[in-house]
Amino acid sequence: MASPTPQRRPIPLAIALDGPPVTGRPAAPERFDASGHLRLVRLAERGTLDFVTLGDAFGRPGPDALAVLSRVAPATARIGLVPTVTTTHTEPFHVATSIATLDWVSGGRAGWQPEVSLSAAEAALFGRRPAPAPDAAWREAGEVAEVAARLWDSWEDDAEIRDRAGGRFIDRDKLHYADYAGEFFSVRGPSIVPRPPQGRPPVVIDATGSGPEGATVRQVAAAHADVALVRAQDPGTASAARDDLRSRARALGRDPDRLLVLASVEIELYASGDAVALAELIGDWYADGAADGFHLRPAEPARDLGLLVDGTVPVLQHRCLLRRFYPGATLREHLGLPRPANRYARAREVSR
């Protein structure tokens, strides 16, 4: 009797919404209309994609990506929301509280993509220090990710007791100082926001790069990322980057299976034939082990996303490579990532 075929896990699939969305009506110059972003995110959610990313930079005009997705969050239900958050010239305490707030507003669907600022023009916007070298900027980004994780853990999950009759909102024994001191920051904590629904919203890092800067970025991703993005035009490049990242994670004492490496691929879809060809590419790369999943970068989100959802997604679903519905509620559940234990609660239990 033949043994049953093992059940395959759906391919993680995400999309970048970095281009200007079509709103359907002109917005007044002094007023931002998020309806275009909301329409695209809802379309991606209809296609059961794991998450959307929204790029950002200090020198680029337009609204803050984290603020936009905070507006989108209450109007969506399942899809993960991953804004770019620049860690240069910012404070990790504010970064941590903002992302925790997005996780609460979205019901546990937040992630975040650390990015660095390297230009003198962007440094001049703040006037506090010169633009850092790439290596230093990425080491600083790694510290921000570490501080954020510690601040999220500074509240145990059941720290809130809300005893109105007794006049106690929190159990002080379940609130902890982060007491972090590193190369760039000294942060005591605790956070002012309760621990996020996911414990720690997933960290997504674009680990593409070459030379010394690329090595530093990959090392930061191996140490702190839950999801690493690798821009690749062929499966060999993606596979080599995946092997390198997993090797680095293992050397740091991490379980490499807890680091998902997604091939970040630029797409242009003009007809249903293009959408089917994309499904073939995704299936072939995945079968060859080139990547754990895919992050798609459409040339024109307003055009390409519709063809992706109505053309590529059904083919992948028919081949049992993509889910037909969201079985979970949080971004970590979509990606198959466990909810992290609270480091301070664990330490307190051990010390008893």
N, C-alpha and C positions, 0 to 999 in steps of 0.2 A: 504494500500500500504506500503510495507516494506521500511524503510529508507535506503538510500545508505550506503554502507560500507565505513567507513572513510579510506582515503588514508594513508597507512603506510609509514613512512619515512625510506629510506634505512638504513641498519645497517652500522655504521662506521666500517671500516675494515682496519687495518694497519698491516705491517709486519716489523720485525727486520732483518736487513742484517748485522749481527755482525760477522758471520763466514767468513773465507777467501773465496772470490769468485774465481771461475775458470776462468782464463783469456783466455785459449785456446792456449797460447804460453808462454814460460818462459820469464820473464822480467829480464833485466840486473840488478845486485844488486844495481847499482848506479842510476837506473832510475825506477820510479814508473809508472805503466801502469794502468789507471783507466778504461780500457775497460771492465773488469769483473764486476765492480760495475755498469757501465752504462748498460750493458746487463741485469743485474738483475732488475735494476730500470725500464727499458723499459718493461720488462716482467710484473712487478707489475702494471705498467701503463696500459698495455693491459688488465689486469684483473680489471681495474677501481677501484683499491684500493685507499683509501683516502690519505695515506702517507706511507713512509718508514722511519724507524729510523736507524741510523748508530751510533754504540757505539764508545766510545773513552776513553782514560785514559792517564795520563802523563807517566806512567811507561811502557806502552805497545808499542812495536815497530810498526812502520808503519806510514802512512800519517795521517794528521789531518782530522778528520771526516768532519769538516766544509769546509775545502779546497776541499776534494773529492766531496762533494755535490755541491760546487760552480762550479766544472768542469762538473758535470753531468747536472746541471740546464739548460744550453743553448741547450742541446741535448735531452731534454724532454719537454713535453708541458703542462701536466695537473696535474700530481701526486705531492702531497706535499712532502717536503724534510726536515727531522727533524734530525739534527746532535746532538750528545751529546756535551755539552760545559761545561768544568769543571770550576766552579766559584771560587774555592780555588786557591790562589796564582796568581790570575789574576785581572785585573782592569775592573770594570763595564763599563767604557767608551769604552774600546776596544771591550768588548763583544758586547755592543750595536751597535757599528758601523759595526762590522763584520756580525752580523745577519741582520742588515738593508741592507747591501750590498748584502747578499744572497737573500733577499726578492726582491730587485730590479733586480738582475740578473735573477731570476726565474719568474719574472712577478707576484709576490704576492703568491708564493707557499712555503715560508719558515716557519718553526717552529723551536723551539729549546728545548732541554732537559737538564736542569741544573743538574749537578752532582757534587759531592764533592770529595776531595782528603784527605785521612785520614792517609796515611802511611808516616813513617819517611823517607823512601827511596825517595818518590816523593817530600817531602819537601826539601830534600837535593839537588834535581835538581835545586832548585831556591836559596837556601841558605839565605832566608830572615827571616824565622821564623820557629819554630817547627810545626809539624803536629798538627792541631787543634783537639779538642774533637768533636765527632759527632754532639752533640747538637749545639755547636758554629758554626760548619761548615755549618749546614743547616740553622741556623738563618742568617748567612752571605749570603747564596745562596738566601734566601728570599729578602735580601736587594739588591742584584744584580738584581733580577727580577724587583723590584720596581724602582731602578735607571734607568734600561734600558727602562722601560715604560715611565718614565718622560723625558728621553733624546729623545725618539722617538716623544714625543709630543712637544718637544721644537721648532720644526718647524711646523707651521700650514700648512695645505694641499696646500694652495695657496701662500705660502711664496715666492716661486720662481716666479719672473716676467720676468727675462731675457730680460730686455729692453736694447738692445745693443746700440741703438741710444742715449738713455739717460744715458748710463753708469751705470745702476742699475741692479744687478743680483737678489737681494732679497729685499723684503719689510721688513725693519728692525723692523717695528711695529708688524710683525708676526713671529718674532724670540724671544724666551723666555729663561730665565735662569731656570735651574731645581732647583737650590738652595736646594739640599738635604743634610741633616746632620743626620746621624744615628749612630748606635752602632759601625759600622765597616768602614763606608765611609762618606766622605764629598765631594760632587760633585756639581760644579756650572753649568757646561754646557755653552752654548747649544751644541748640537751634531754638527759634521761636515758633516753629511750625511742628506739629506732631509728625511722627514717623510716617512717611508716605504709604499708601495702600500696598505698593509693591515692595516695601522695605527699602529698596534702592532702585530707582528708575534706571533702566539699562543705559549703558554708555556705548555710543556708536562713534567710532573713530575712522576717518578716512586714512588708511594706512598706506596709500600710494606714495611713492617717492623714490628717489635714487640718491646715492652718495651719502655723506654723513648725516644730512638732515633726514633722509628717508630711513636710515637706520635708527635714528632717535625716535621718529614717529612710530616705527614698527615696535620698538621696545616699549614705548608708552602704551601702545595698543595691547601688546602682550601682557602688560602688567595690569591694565585697568579696564580694557574694553570688554563688553559682553558681545558686541558685534563689531567686526572690522570690515571696512569696505575697501576693495582693491579694484582700481580702474584697470580694465584689461580688454584687449581686442582679440585675444585668442586664448584657448583653454590652457595652453602650456604656461603662459604668463600667470594666469590666475592660479593654477595648481602650484607653481613654484612659490608664489607669495603665500598661499595657504600653508604649505609645508614649513616655510620659514617662520610664520607667525605661530603655528602650533609648536614648533621646536622651541621658540623663545618662551612661550607660555609654560611649557613643560620644565624648562631650565629655571624658571622663576617659582616653581613649586605649584603651579596651577594645573588643574585637569584641563588638557587641551580641548576636550569635548565641550567645555563650558564657554569656549570662544568660537562663535559662529563667524565664518569668513564668507562674505557675500561678494560675488563678482559684480562690480559696478560697470554697467554696459550702456553706452549711448545708443539711443534708438530713434529711428525716423520711420513712421508708419504712414503710408499713403493709401492703402487698399487692404481688403481682407486677406489677400495673398501674402502681404508683408507680415500681417499678424500671425498667420499660420507658420510662416518661416521662422518667426521669433520663437514660437512654441517649440519648433524642432530644435533650434539652437539651445534653448534652455534645457530641454530633455537630454540632448546629447552631452552637453557640458556636465550636467548633473550625473548622468550615468558614468561618465569618465572620472568622476571624483574631483573635477576641477574646482568646485566650490560647494559650500553648504547651502547656498541659496543665491538670490540675485537682487540687485538694487539697480533699477532701470532709470536712466536719465533721458527723458524725452526731449527732442529738439523743440517741440511745441506741445506743451502739456495739454492745452485745450483741444488739440487735434488728436494727438497720439494716445492719450489716456482712454478716450472712447473706443478707439480701435483695439486697444489692449484688452479692455474689459469685455467687449462684445466679440472679439475675435480670438485673441491669444488665450485668455482665461478659460473659455469653454473647452478648447482643445486640451489644455493641461488637466482640467477637471475630468474630461472623458478618459484620459490616460491615468487617472488616479494619482497625479502628481501635485495637485492643488486641491485644497479643501473646498467644499461646496457651502460651508457655513462655518461660523466661528464657534468652536466648542467651548472656548474659555472666554473670560471677560477682560483679562489684563494683557498688556504687551508681553510680559514674561511668559504667560500661558501660551500665547500665540507662538512664541519662539521656542517653547520647550525648555525654558530656563527656570530653575527652581527659585523660590523666594528666599533671599539670603537670611540666615539667622542673625539676630542682633548680637554684635560682638560683646557689648557691655553686659547684656543680660546673661550671655553664656559665661562670661568671666565671673559674674556675681554668683551664678549657680555653682561654679567650680570652687569658689572660695568659701562656700558654706561648709 
